[in-house]
C-alpha cells in the first residue's frame, strides 16, 4: 500500500488522483445535507401546534418550510 502512495506522489499531476476523492467527499456531504433536510422537515410536520408555539413558529410557517424541496 505504501508503494502505491509513493508512486502517486511521483505522478506529474498528483492532484488529478486526489481530486476525485475530494469530489466524492463533497458529494457525500451534499447527500447527507439533503437527508438531514428531509428528516427535520418530516419531524417539523409531525409536531403539534403547542410545540411549534414553544419554538416560536406558527403552523403556516412550518407548512412553508415543510413544502420546500429537500435540496433547498
VMD Tcl script that builds the backbone (N, CA, C; Angstrom):
set m [mol new atoms 216]
animate dup $m
set s [atomselect $m all]
$s set {name element resname resid chain x y z} {
  {N N UNK 1 A 0.821 -1.195 0.000}
  {CA C UNK 1 A 0.000 0.000 0.000}
  {C C UNK 1 A 0.864 1.257 0.000}
  {N N UNK 2 A 1.912 1.283 0.813}
  {CA C UNK 2 A 2.763 2.472 0.854}
  {C C UNK 2 A 3.476 2.675 -0.470}
  {N N UNK 3 A 3.781 1.594 -1.180}
  {CA C UNK 3 A 4.406 1.732 -2.500}
  {C C UNK 3 A 3.467 2.467 -3.450}
  {N N UNK 4 A 2.179 2.154 -3.346}
  {CA C UNK 4 A 1.193 2.802 -4.194}
  {C C UNK 4 A 1.153 4.302 -3.911}
  {N N UNK 5 A 1.160 4.678 -2.635}
  {CA C UNK 5 A 1.134 6.095 -2.266}
  {C C UNK 5 A 2.394 6.799 -2.750}
  {N N UNK 6 A 3.527 6.157 -2.589}
  {CA C UNK 6 A 4.782 6.745 -3.059}
  {C C UNK 6 A 4.734 6.934 -4.567}
  {N N UNK 7 A 4.197 5.965 -5.280}
  {CA C UNK 7 A 4.101 6.074 -6.739}
  {C C UNK 7 A 3.142 7.195 -7.157}
  {N N UNK 8 A 2.091 7.422 -6.375}
  {CA C UNK 8 A 1.168 8.521 -6.677}
  {C C UNK 8 A 1.866 9.870 -6.583}
  {N N UNK 9 A 2.757 9.997 -5.639}
  {CA C UNK 9 A 3.475 11.264 -5.474}
  {C C UNK 9 A 4.415 11.534 -6.642}
  {N N UNK 10 A 4.796 10.529 -7.340}
  {CA C UNK 10 A 5.710 10.701 -8.470}
  {C C UNK 10 A 4.983 11.024 -9.776}
  {N N UNK 11 A 3.681 11.007 -9.754}
  {CA C UNK 11 A 2.925 11.338 -10.955}
  {C C UNK 11 A 3.131 12.807 -11.300}
  {N N UNK 12 A 3.081 13.132 -12.576}
  {CA C UNK 12 A 3.275 14.532 -12.959}
  {C C UNK 12 A 2.169 15.446 -12.419}
  {N N UNK 13 A 0.948 14.919 -12.261}
  {CA C UNK 13 A -0.176 15.710 -11.761}
  {C C UNK 13 A -0.892 14.928 -10.664}
  {N N UNK 14 A -0.332 14.873 -9.454}
  {CA C UNK 14 A -0.967 14.074 -8.396}
  {C C UNK 14 A -2.344 14.593 -7.995}
  {N N UNK 15 A -2.621 15.868 -8.270}
  {CA C UNK 15 A -3.929 16.401 -7.903}
  {C C UNK 15 A -5.051 15.753 -8.714}
  {N N UNK 16 A -4.722 15.216 -9.879}
  {CA C UNK 16 A -5.741 14.542 -10.679}
  {C C UNK 16 A -6.211 13.260 -10.006}
  {N N UNK 17 A -5.383 12.689 -9.155}
  {CA C UNK 17 A -5.773 11.493 -8.429}
  {C C UNK 17 A -6.529 11.868 -7.167}
  {N N UNK 18 A -6.132 12.926 -6.527}
  {CA C UNK 18 A -6.746 13.351 -5.272}
  {C C UNK 18 A -8.104 14.000 -5.525}
  {N N UNK 19 A -8.255 14.689 -6.620}
  {CA C UNK 19 A -9.486 15.429 -6.901}
  {C C UNK 19 A -10.738 14.545 -6.887}
  {N N UNK 20 A -10.738 13.342 -7.481}
  {CA C UNK 20 A -11.941 12.509 -7.390}
  {C C UNK 20 A -12.323 12.179 -5.945}
  {N N UNK 21 A -11.348 12.008 -5.064}
  {CA C UNK 21 A -11.654 11.741 -3.663}
  {C C UNK 21 A -12.327 12.954 -3.028}
  {N N UNK 22 A -11.854 14.136 -3.347}
  {CA C UNK 22 A -12.488 15.355 -2.820}
  {C C UNK 22 A -13.908 15.503 -3.346}
  {N N UNK 23 A -14.090 15.206 -4.628}
  {CA C UNK 23 A -15.426 15.298 -5.204}
  {C C UNK 23 A -16.369 14.284 -4.568}
  {N N UNK 24 A -15.876 13.086 -4.330}
  {CA C UNK 24 A -16.698 12.059 -3.696}
  {C C UNK 24 A -17.089 12.478 -2.279}
  {N N UNK 25 A -16.155 13.059 -1.557}
  {CA C UNK 25 A -16.442 13.526 -0.202}
  {C C UNK 25 A -17.477 14.639 -0.237}
  {N N UNK 26 A -17.320 15.573 -1.154}
  {CA C UNK 26 A -18.268 16.685 -1.275}
  {C C UNK 26 A -19.654 16.168 -1.640}
  {N N UNK 27 A -19.712 15.203 -2.554}
  {CA C UNK 27 A -20.981 14.609 -2.972}
  {C C UNK 27 A -21.670 13.945 -1.781}
  {N N UNK 28 A -20.901 13.208 -0.979}
  {CA C UNK 28 A -21.458 12.558 0.200}
  {C C UNK 28 A -21.985 13.587 1.187}
  {N N UNK 29 A -21.265 14.673 1.393}
  {CA C UNK 29 A -21.726 15.720 2.307}
  {C C UNK 29 A -23.020 16.367 1.817}
  {N N UNK 30 A -23.132 16.545 0.514}
  {CA C UNK 30 A -24.363 17.113 -0.049}
  {C C UNK 30 A -25.532 16.149 0.178}
  {N N UNK 31 A -25.307 14.860 -0.071}
  {CA C UNK 31 A -26.358 13.867 0.158}
  {C C UNK 31 A -26.783 13.832 1.623}
  {N N UNK 32 A -25.825 13.904 2.519}
  {CA C UNK 32 A -26.149 13.910 3.947}
  {C C UNK 32 A -26.953 15.152 4.331}
  {N N UNK 33 A -26.616 16.283 3.735}
  {CA C UNK 33 A -27.384 17.508 3.984}
  {C C UNK 33 A -28.816 17.385 3.491}
  {N N UNK 34 A -28.979 16.800 2.316}
  {CA C UNK 34 A -30.326 16.597 1.779}
  {C C UNK 34 A -31.134 15.666 2.686}
  {N N UNK 35 A -30.482 14.624 3.169}
  {CA C UNK 35 A -31.174 13.686 4.049}
  {C C UNK 35 A -31.563 14.371 5.362}
  {N N UNK 36 A -30.688 15.216 5.891}
  {CA C UNK 36 A -30.999 15.971 7.107}
  {C C UNK 36 A -32.207 16.875 6.870}
  {N N UNK 37 A -32.238 17.563 5.724}
  {CA C UNK 37 A -33.384 18.425 5.407}
  {C C UNK 37 A -34.677 17.615 5.383}
  {N N UNK 38 A -34.626 16.458 4.754}
  {CA C UNK 38 A -35.810 15.600 4.663}
  {C C UNK 38 A -36.291 15.189 6.054}
  {N N UNK 39 A -35.364 14.710 6.887}
  {CA C UNK 39 A -35.725 14.232 8.231}
  {C C UNK 39 A -36.273 15.352 9.109}
  {N N UNK 40 A -35.589 16.502 9.121}
  {CA C UNK 40 A -36.026 17.580 10.009}
  {C C UNK 40 A -37.360 18.169 9.564}
  {N N UNK 41 A -37.587 18.246 8.275}
  {CA C UNK 41 A -38.870 18.768 7.796}
  {C C UNK 41 A -39.998 17.786 8.071}
  {N N UNK 42 A -39.707 16.510 7.954}
  {CA C UNK 42 A -40.708 15.495 8.281}
  {C C UNK 42 A -41.054 15.576 9.772}
  {N N UNK 43 A -40.048 15.751 10.599}
  {CA C UNK 43 A -40.284 15.881 12.037}
  {C C UNK 43 A -41.043 17.165 12.353}
  {N N UNK 44 A -40.678 18.259 11.718}
  {CA C UNK 44 A -41.377 19.532 11.923}
  {C C UNK 44 A -42.854 19.391 11.567}
  {N N UNK 45 A -43.136 18.664 10.509}
  {CA C UNK 45 A -44.514 18.461 10.067}
  {C C UNK 45 A -45.327 17.672 11.092}
  {N N UNK 46 A -44.661 16.823 11.854}
  {CA C UNK 46 A -45.381 15.982 12.812}
  {C C UNK 46 A -45.572 16.655 14.176}
  {N N UNK 47 A -44.958 17.815 14.390}
  {CA C UNK 47 A -45.074 18.480 15.688}
  {C C UNK 47 A -46.468 19.071 15.885}
  {N N UNK 48 A -47.024 18.900 17.075}
  {CA C UNK 48 A -48.314 19.542 17.367}
  {C C UNK 48 A -48.138 21.063 17.527}
  {N N UNK 49 A -49.244 21.762 17.444}
  {CA C UNK 49 A -49.216 23.220 17.467}
  {C C UNK 49 A -48.582 23.775 18.743}
  {N N UNK 50 A -48.856 23.154 19.885}
  {CA C UNK 50 A -48.297 23.697 21.133}
  {C C UNK 50 A -46.772 23.617 21.153}
  {N N UNK 51 A -46.181 22.603 20.514}
  {CA C UNK 51 A -44.724 22.539 20.441}
  {C C UNK 51 A -44.172 23.553 19.446}
  {N N UNK 52 A -44.889 23.772 18.364}
  {CA C UNK 52 A -44.480 24.821 17.426}
  {C C UNK 52 A -44.492 26.182 18.122}
  {N N UNK 53 A -45.501 26.406 18.955}
  {CA C UNK 53 A -45.568 27.658 19.725}
  {C C UNK 53 A -44.360 27.784 20.653}
  {N N UNK 54 A -43.944 26.674 21.240}
  {CA C UNK 54 A -42.782 26.693 22.140}
  {C C UNK 54 A -41.502 27.128 21.423}
  {N N UNK 55 A -41.374 26.772 20.152}
  {CA C UNK 55 A -40.159 27.148 19.413}
  {C C UNK 55 A -40.359 28.426 18.598}
  {N N UNK 56 A -41.532 29.031 18.725}
  {CA C UNK 56 A -41.774 30.326 18.096}
  {C C UNK 56 A -42.127 30.267 16.626}
  {N N UNK 57 A -42.754 29.173 16.209}
  {CA C UNK 57 A -43.148 29.020 14.803}
  {C C UNK 57 A -44.641 28.736 14.751}
  {N N UNK 58 A -45.350 29.424 13.878}
  {CA C UNK 58 A -46.769 29.108 13.718}
  {C C UNK 58 A -46.924 28.008 12.660}
  {N N UNK 59 A -48.110 27.450 12.573}
  {CA C UNK 59 A -48.363 26.320 11.667}
  {C C UNK 59 A -48.118 26.718 10.210}
  {N N UNK 60 A -48.476 27.930 9.835}
  {CA C UNK 60 A -48.290 28.372 8.449}
  {C C UNK 60 A -46.804 28.410 8.082}
  {N N UNK 61 A -45.975 28.935 8.972}
  {CA C UNK 61 A -44.532 28.981 8.720}
  {C C UNK 61 A -43.956 27.568 8.645}
  {N N UNK 62 A -44.421 26.694 9.522}
  {CA C UNK 62 A -43.960 25.301 9.499}
  {C C UNK 62 A -44.349 24.638 8.179}
  {N N UNK 63 A -45.574 24.891 7.719}
  {CA C UNK 63 A -46.021 24.311 6.448}
  {C C UNK 63 A -45.200 24.832 5.266}
  {N N UNK 64 A -44.820 26.107 5.320}
  {CA C UNK 64 A -43.980 26.659 4.253}
  {C C UNK 64 A -42.627 25.961 4.227}
  {N N UNK 65 A -42.058 25.724 5.409}
  {CA C UNK 65 A -40.759 25.045 5.484}
  {C C UNK 65 A -40.881 23.595 5.018}
  {N N UNK 66 A -41.938 22.930 5.420}
  {CA C UNK 66 A -42.127 21.523 5.053}
  {C C UNK 66 A -42.343 21.368 3.549}
  {N N UNK 67 A -42.949 22.360 2.917}
  {CA C UNK 67 A -43.258 22.250 1.488}
  {C C UNK 67 A -42.039 22.488 0.588}
  {N N UNK 68 A -40.921 22.911 1.167}
  {CA C UNK 68 A -39.705 23.124 0.367}
  {C C UNK 68 A -39.157 21.788 -0.112}
  {N N UNK 69 A -38.535 21.768 -1.284}
  {CA C UNK 69 A -37.879 20.543 -1.724}
  {C C UNK 69 A -36.669 20.236 -0.833}
  {N N UNK 70 A -36.299 18.975 -0.746}
  {CA C UNK 70 A -35.230 18.564 0.170}
  {C C UNK 70 A -33.885 19.194 -0.163}
  {N N UNK 71 A -33.685 19.612 -1.398}
  {CA C UNK 71 A -32.371 20.157 -1.778}
  {C C UNK 71 A -32.242 21.643 -1.456}
  {N N UNK 72 A -33.276 22.254 -0.936}
  {CA C UNK 72 A -33.195 23.678 -0.580}
  {C C UNK 72 A -33.126 23.860 0.910}
}
mol reanalyze $m
mol bondsrecalc $m
mol representation Tube
mol addrep $m
